[in-house]
């Protein structure tokens, strides 16, 4: 994807794109850390128009629900009286209370979460950073320079960049980075495009570090990101992998990145914080993740030869590796203070293809997880991993019933469907809005509502489509 890039000096010095620290004041959302991140965002007339339109739409939904109370009651009675209505209502009510319980428990875990501070230089392990790249152009230069600018001890750092048979000037920019950084980076070129998994595999085989760190070639890290990311391995010998805190780099260029930035904060800083307290983060993101060397090599043959329905797996390499490390009994953690900024799609086509890839991987890895999660795969409590698995399983299992009900609702009472959906968006998005406002800025937090409206009405089909096509291969977003 073509995106705006910044060099490491700009990232650390420019106040409009850098991350600064402020005291976090709050009640429910107060963290155990003493600071929060504040990211300045530009304003645009078009963005303001989108936000205003979103709230007008949501207000219209609220007014419609109030005015149509009698119609809602009539529909409710008709549904209960039907053959399928009562069983469906019972199932959805049970799932609602289950999801509510999971959410409340996750909120409790979030409040308990505390990122592990960096250990001293002498305690930091040797570290191999692997940067696979395909058709990223100058972005890979920015990535390598930001990694080289890290305050990790240079003698303990091995930086490997692997060009996966790119058709653009990616290899040129790797050579430029090599010329600037010298022995601090080693570059390799695959003879042809073989996929990200194969590029990472080559890096794992060449790496000498006690810890492997994988970084996407369109991502920029803070100076202290690497040491913060690796520190959990030092203080917790049970830790097999660590997920970094992914934020959006190209949020100044388009509306979709602005929306996704709020969504990412909710996904990482809330959800993964809770998962981390359970030692069961389900996915270490490709943009930034760290793995214990032994944990990787214990499953490396299975990972590189992984298949689904008889076909080699060429997607979901990050989720698959996380799953295999969890299966070994290791804990997987999240480090909120290990920040990476990454590029996301700026157009609808790129976004839905990215989500399809993620959703297919989610289906595949939940099937894999089902094979071990109810066994004695880990010493100590396994409740957290099982709860998270069931939460994912119910979402997948109920995808088609909810889609069918949605189409029935639209066909019978389109106005009731639209108004009730908008009210639901307003209710559930408010938590994301408040969470982002407490962690970052109030003005940008309102994108939570726009994102929910956008996702509900234009990306609702991703789940059922991904389930039906889970066996499909292909990265989908390459070349966009």
C-alpha positions in Angstrom: 0.0 0.0 0.0 1.2 3.5 -0.7 1.4 5.5 2.5 3.1 8.5 3.9 6.4 7.7 5.5 8.5 9.4 8.2 12.1 8.9 9.1 13.2 8.1 12.6 14.4 11.6 13.4 11.0 13.1 12.5 9.2 10.4 14.6 11.2 11.3 17.7 11.5 15.0 17.3 8.4 16.3 15.5 5.7 17.1 18.1 2.9 16.5 15.6 3.8 12.8 15.1 5.8 12.0 18.2 4.5 10.5 21.4 4.7 12.6 24.5 3.9 11.8 28.1 1.3 13.3 30.3 -0.2 12.4 33.7 -3.2 10.1 33.4 -6.0 11.2 35.6 -9.2 9.2 35.6 -11.3 7.0 37.7 -12.4 3.7 36.1 -9.7 4.0 33.4 -6.8 5.0 35.7 -3.9 2.7 34.9 -1.1 1.5 37.1 1.3 3.4 34.9 1.9 7.1 35.7 1.7 8.4 32.1 -0.4 8.2 29.0 0.3 8.8 25.4 -1.0 12.0 23.7 -1.0 12.1 19.9 -1.8 15.3 18.2 -4.1 15.0 15.2 -4.8 17.4 12.4 -8.3 18.7 11.8 -10.0 18.6 8.4 -13.3 19.9 7.1 -14.2 16.6 5.6 -13.4 14.7 8.8 -15.6 17.1 10.8 -18.4 16.6 8.3 -18.2 12.8 8.7 -18.3 13.2 12.5 -21.3 15.5 12.3 -23.1 13.2 9.9 -22.4 10.3 12.3 -24.0 12.0 15.3 -27.0 13.2 13.3 -27.6 9.6 12.2 -27.3 8.3 15.7 -29.6 11.0 17.1 -32.1 10.1 14.4 -31.9 6.5 15.5 -32.5 7.4 19.2 -35.5 9.5 18.3 -36.9 6.8 16.0 -36.7 4.2 18.8 -38.5 6.5 21.2 -41.3 7.2 18.7 -41.6 3.5 17.6 -41.9 1.9 21.0 -45.3 0.4 20.2 -43.9 -1.2 17.0 -41.0 -2.6 18.9 -43.2 -4.2 21.4 -45.4 -5.7 18.7 -42.4 -7.1 16.9 -41.1 -8.6 20.1 -44.3 -10.4 20.8 -44.5 -11.7 17.3 -41.0 -13.0 17.5 -41.6 -14.9 20.8 -44.8 -16.4 19.3 -43.0 -17.8 16.3 -41.5 -21.3 16.2 -37.9 -20.2 16.1 -38.3 -16.9 17.9 -38.3 -18.1 21.5 -35.3 -20.5 21.2 -33.3 -17.8 19.4 -34.2 -15.2 22.1 -33.1 -17.6 24.9 -29.8 -18.3 23.1 -29.1 -14.7 22.5 -30.0 -13.7 26.0 -27.6 -16.3 27.4 -24.8 -15.1 25.1 -25.5 -11.5 26.0 -25.1 -12.2 29.7 -22.0 -14.3 28.9 -20.5 -11.5 26.9 -21.4 -9.0 29.6 -19.6 -11.1 32.2 -16.5 -11.4 30.0 -16.5 -7.7 29.4 -16.8 -6.9 33.1 -14.1 -9.4 33.9 -11.9 -8.0 31.2 -12.4 -4.5 32.7 -11.2 -5.8 36.0 -8.2 -7.4 34.4 -7.4 -4.1 32.6 -7.4 -2.2 35.9 -4.9 -4.8 37.3 -2.7 -4.7 34.2 0.7 -3.0 34.5 3.4 -2.9 31.8 6.7 -4.3 32.9 9.3 -1.5 33.0 12.6 -2.0 31.2 15.3 -3.9 32.9 18.9 -2.7 33.0 21.3 -3.0 30.1 23.2 -5.8 31.7 20.1 -7.9 32.1 18.8 -7.5 28.6 19.2 -10.7 26.5 20.7 -10.8 23.0 18.1 -10.0 20.5 17.6 -10.7 16.8 15.2 -8.4 14.9 13.7 -9.8 11.7 12.2 -7.4 9.2 10.6 -9.2 6.2 9.7 -6.9 3.3 7.8 -7.1 0.1 7.2 -4.1 -2.2 7.5 -1.6 0.6 9.9 0.8 -1.2 11.3 3.5 1.0 9.2 2.4 4.0 11.7 -0.3 4.8 14.5 2.3 5.0 12.5 4.2 7.6 11.8 1.0 9.6 15.4 -0.1 9.7 16.6 3.4 10.7 14.1 3.6 13.5 15.2 0.1 14.8 18.9 1.1 14.6 18.1 4.2 16.5 16.8 2.2 19.5 18.5 2.5 22.8 19.0 -1.2 23.0 22.7 -2.2 23.7 24.2 -2.4 20.2 26.4 -5.4 21.1 23.3 -7.4 22.0 21.4 -6.5 18.9 21.3 -8.4 15.5 19.2 -6.7 12.8 18.2 -8.8 9.8 16.2 -7.5 6.8 14.9 -9.9 4.2 13.6 -8.8 0.8 10.9 -11.4 -0.2 11.4 -11.1 -3.9 10.0 -7.6 -4.2 9.2 -6.2 -7.7 9.8 -2.5 -6.7 12.8 -0.7 -5.3 12.6 -2.3 -1.8 16.0 -4.0 -2.3 17.5 -0.7 -3.3 16.4 0.9 -0.1 17.7 -2.0 1.9 21.0 -1.5 0.3 20.9 2.2 1.2 20.1 1.3 4.8 23.0 -1.1 4.7 25.3 1.6 3.4 24.3 4.0 6.2 24.2 1.5 9.0 27.1 -0.7 8.0 27.5 -3.9 10.1 24.6 -2.9 12.3 22.2 -4.5 9.7 22.5 -7.6 7.5 20.3 -7.8 4.4 19.2 -10.8 2.4 17.2 -11.2 -0.8 14.9 -14.2 -1.5 15.4 -15.6 -5.0 11.6 -15.1 -5.6 8.5 -14.1 -3.7 7.8 -17.0 -1.3 5.6 -15.3 1.3 6.1 -13.6 4.7 6.2 -16.9 6.6 9.2 -18.2 4.5 11.0 -14.8 5.0 10.5 -15.0 8.7 11.6 -18.7 8.7 14.9 -17.7 7.0 15.4 -15.0 9.7 14.7 -17.5 12.5 17.3 -19.9 11.1 19.9 -17.2 10.7 19.2 -15.4 14.0 21.6 -15.9 16.9 19.7 -14.0 19.6 18.0 -15.4 22.7 14.9 -13.4 21.7 13.5 -13.0 18.2 11.7 -9.8 17.4 9.6 -9.5 14.2 8.8 -6.1 12.8 6.7 -5.2 9.7 8.6 -3.2 7.1 6.1 -0.4 7.1 6.4 0.3 10.8 8.3 2.7 13.1 9.3 2.0 16.7 10.1 4.4 19.6 13.6 4.5 21.0 12.7 2.5 24.1 10.3 0.1 22.3 12.7 -2.8 21.9 14.0 -2.9 25.5 10.4 -2.6 26.8 9.2 -5.3 24.5 12.0 -7.8 25.6 12.0 -7.1 29.4 9.1 -9.5 30.2 11.3 -12.4 29.2 13.8 -11.5 31.8 11.4 -11.1 34.8 9.1 -14.0 33.8 10.7 -17.3 32.7 7.3 -18.6 31.8 6.9 -15.9 29.1 7.2 -17.4 25.6 6.0 -14.4 23.5 5.2 -10.7 23.9 2.8 -8.5 21.8 3.7 -4.9 21.1 1.3 -1.9 21.2 0.3 -1.1 17.6 -0.9 2.3 16.7 -1.6 3.9 13.3 1.2 5.8 11.5 -0.6 7.2 8.5 -3.6 8.7 10.4 -3.1 12.1 8.8 -3.8 11.1 5.3 -7.3 9.6 5.2 -10.5 9.0 7.2 -10.1 5.2 7.5 -6.8 5.4 9.4 -8.3 7.9 11.8 -11.1 5.4 12.6 -8.7 2.5 12.8 -6.5 4.3 15.2 -9.3 4.4 17.8 -10.2 0.8 17.1 -6.5 -0.3 17.5 -6.3 1.4 20.9 -9.3 -0.5 22.1 -8.1 -3.8 20.7 -4.6 -3.5 22.0 -4.6 -1.3 25.1 -7.8 -2.7 26.5 -8.3 -6.2 25.2 -4.7 -7.3 25.1 -4.1 -5.8 28.5 -6.8 -8.1 29.9 -5.5 -11.1 27.9 -2.0 -10.4 29.2 -3.2 -10.6 32.8 -4.4 -14.2 31.9 -1.1 -14.9 30.3 -3.0 -15.7 27.1 -2.7 -13.0 24.5 -4.2 -14.8 21.5 -2.2 -13.0 18.8 1.2 -11.3 18.7 0.9 -8.8 15.8 3.2 -8.9 12.8 3.8 -5.2 13.2 5.7 -5.9 16.5 6.2 -9.1 18.5 8.9 -10.9 20.4 9.4 -14.6 20.9 11.7 -16.7 23.1 14.1 -18.6 20.9 13.4 -22.0 22.5 9.7 -21.5 22.1 10.1 -20.8 18.4 12.4 -23.7 17.6 10.1 -26.1 19.6 7.4 -25.5 17.0 9.3 -24.2 14.0 8.9 -27.4 11.8 5.2 -27.5 12.5 4.8 -23.8 11.9 6.6 -23.6 8.5 4.8 -26.8 7.3 1.4 -25.8 8.6 -1.5 -26.7 6.4 -5.3 -26.1 6.4 -7.6 -28.5 4.6 -4.5 -30.0 2.8 -3.1 -26.7 1.5 0.0 -24.9 2.9 -0.9 -21.9 5.1 0.3 -18.6 3.7 -1.6 -16.3 6.0 -1.9 -15.8 9.8 1.7 -16.6 10.5 1.6 -14.4 13.6 -1.6 -15.9 15.1 -0.3 -19.4 14.3 3.0 -18.9 16.0 1.3 -17.5 19.1 -1.1 -20.4 19.2 1.7 -22.9 19.0 3.6 -21.2 21.8 0.5 -21.1 24.0 0.1 -24.8 23.3 3.6 -25.5 24.7 2.4 -24.1 28.1 4.2 -20.7 27.8 2.5 -17.5 28.7 2.0 -14.8 26.1 2.1 -11.2 27.4 1.4 -7.6 26.1 3.6 -4.6 26.7 1.7 -1.3 26.5 4.9 0.6 26.7 6.4 -1.0 23.6 4.9 1.2 20.9 5.1 0.7 17.2 3.4 2.9 14.5 2.3 1.0 11.4 0.6 1.9 8.1 -3.0 0.7 7.6 -5.1 0.7 4.4 -6.4 4.1 3.4 -9.1 2.8 1.0 -12.1 0.4 1.4 -10.7 -2.3 -0.9 -7.4 -2.6 1.1 -9.3 -2.5 4.4 -11.8 -5.3 3.7 -9.1 -7.5 2.2 -7.0 -7.1 5.3 -10.0 -7.9 7.5 -10.8 -11.0 5.4 -7.2 -12.3 5.9 -7.4 -11.7 9.6 -10.8 -13.3 9.9 -9.8 -16.4 8.0 -6.8 -16.8 10.2 -9.0 -16.4 13.2 -11.3 -19.2 12.1 -8.3 -21.5 11.4 -6.5 -20.9 14.6 -9.6 -21.3 16.7 -10.0 -24.7 15.2 -6.4 -25.4 16.1 -6.9 -24.0 19.6 -9.9 -26.3 20.2 -7.6 -29.3 20.0 -5.5 -28.4 23.0 -7.3 -25.7 25.1 -9.3 -28.2 27.2 -6.3 -30.5 27.8 -3.6 -30.1 30.5 -1.5 -27.9 28.2 -0.2 -25.6 30.9 0.8 -25.8 34.6 -1.5 -23.7 36.8 -4.7 -22.1 35.8 -6.1 -22.6 32.3 -9.3 -20.7 32.9 -8.2 -17.6 31.1 -7.2 -19.3 27.9 -10.4 -21.3 27.9 -12.6 -18.3 28.5 -11.0 -16.4 25.7 -11.3 -19.4 23.4 -15.0 -19.8 24.2 -15.5 -16.1 23.6 -14.0 -16.4 20.1 -15.9 -19.7 19.4 -19.3 -18.3 20.3 -18.7 -15.3 18.0 -17.9 -17.6 15.1 -20.7 -20.1 15.9 -23.4 -17.4 16.0 -22.2 -15.5 12.9 -24.7 -17.2 10.5 -27.7 -17.2 12.9 -27.3 -13.5 13.5 -26.8 -12.7 9.8 -30.0 -14.7 9.0 -31.9 -12.9 11.7 -30.6 -9.5 10.5 -31.8 -10.1 7.0 -35.2 -11.3 8.3 -35.4 -8.2 10.5 -34.6 -5.9 7.5 -37.2 -7.6 5.3 -40.0 -7.4 7.9 -39.3 -4.1 9.7 -36.5 -2.2 8.0 -37.1 1.0 10.0 -37.1 -0.8 13.3 -33.9 -2.6 12.3 -32.1 0.6 11.3 -33.1 2.6 14.4 -32.4 -0.2 16.9 -29.0 -0.8 15.2 -28.0 2.9 15.5 -29.0 2.9 19.2 -26.9 -0.2 19.8 -24.0 1.4 18.1 -24.4 4.5 20.2 -24.4 2.5 23.4 -21.6 0.1 22.7 -19.3 2.6 21.1 -19.5 5.0 24.0 -17.2 2.7 26.0 -14.5 2.8 23.2 -15.0 6.6 23.0 -14.5 7.2 26.7 -11.6 4.8 26.9 -9.7 6.6 24.0 -10.6 10.0 25.5 -9.0 9.0 28.8 -5.9 7.5 27.2 -5.4 10.1 24.5 -7.6 13.0 23.3 -11.3 13.7 23.4 -11.6 15.1 19.9 -10.2 12.0 18.2 -12.2 9.7 20.4 -15.5 10.4 18.5 -14.1 8.4 15.6 -15.2 5.4 17.6 -18.8 6.1 16.6 -18.0 6.7 12.9 -16.0 3.5 12.8 -18.8 1.4 14.3 -21.3 2.8 11.8 -18.9 2.2 9.0 -18.1 -1.4 10.1 -21.7 -2.3 10.8 -23.1 -1.3 7.5 -20.2 -1.9 5.1 -18.1 -4.7 6.6 -20.7 -6.9 8.4 -20.2 -9.5 5.6 -16.5 -10.1 6.5 -17.3 -12.7 9.2 -19.6 -15.0 7.3 -17.5 -14.7 4.1 -14.3 -15.6 5.9 -15.9 -18.6 7.5 -17.2 -19.8 4.1 -13.8 -19.2 2.5 -11.4 -20.1 5.4 -9.6 -22.5 3.1 -8.7 -19.8 0.6 -5.1 -18.9 0.2 -3.5 -15.5 -0.6 -2.3 -12.4 1.2 -4.9 -10.3 -0.6 -3.4 -6.9 0.2 -0.1 -7.4 -1.6 0.2 -5.1 -4.5 -2.4 -2.6 -3.4 
